[in-house]
Amino acid sequence: MISAYVDRIEEDLAVILLGENEDYQIEIPSNLLPEDLAEGSYINIEISIDKKKTQDALKEAMELMGK
């Protein structure tokens, strides 16, 4: 799990700082985040692989290539 800091919200984008020293910055559409999120909030971000979607995409690609 990644700890992150909500630096600011600009229009419909939240600017999130990542890393121990907040060295990395990402922008996430604010409508994908909790409604009560505010500037200055700390959040946890979890990243995982969606194995089913990955397998489905690979299967579709193979079918398009005729394999």
N, C-alpha and C positions, 0 to 999 in steps of 0.2 A: 504494500500500500504506500502511496506517495502522499506526503503532507504538502499542502499548497496554501498559498496566501492570495486572497482576492485583493489585488492592488487597487483596481478601479473598474467601474462599469461605464462604458462609453456607448451611448445609444443602445444597440442590442447585442453588444459584445462585452464579455467579462474578461479583463486582463488578469491572468493568473500567473503568479511567480512560483517556480518550482526549484527544488534543490535546497540543500542545507543552508546555503548562503543566498538563496533566492536568485541564483545566477541565470536561470532559464525562464523565458516568458512564453506563454501560449495564450491564444485568444479562443474563447469558447462562446458560441451563441448563448446569451443569457437565458433564453427560453428552454435550454436543456438542463439548467441548474435549478435547485430548489427556489421556490418563489420568495422565501424569506431571506435569501442570501443578500448580504450587504457588503459594501466595501469594508475592508478590514477583517473580514471573516477568514478563519482558517478552515480548510476543507480537506477531506481525504479522497484521493483518487485511486481507484483500483483498475488495473489493466489486465485483461485476460484474453486468451485466444478463444474465439467462437469456432470450435472444431466443426460443428455441423455446417455452418455457412461456408467455411473454408472448403470442406469436402464437396459441398453442393456446387460452389464456384468452379472447383477443379473439374468436377464431372461435366459441368456445362461446357467448359473450355475444351475438354477432350472430345465431347460430342461435336462441337463446332469444327474441330480439326479432323473429324471423321475417324476418330480412334476409339 
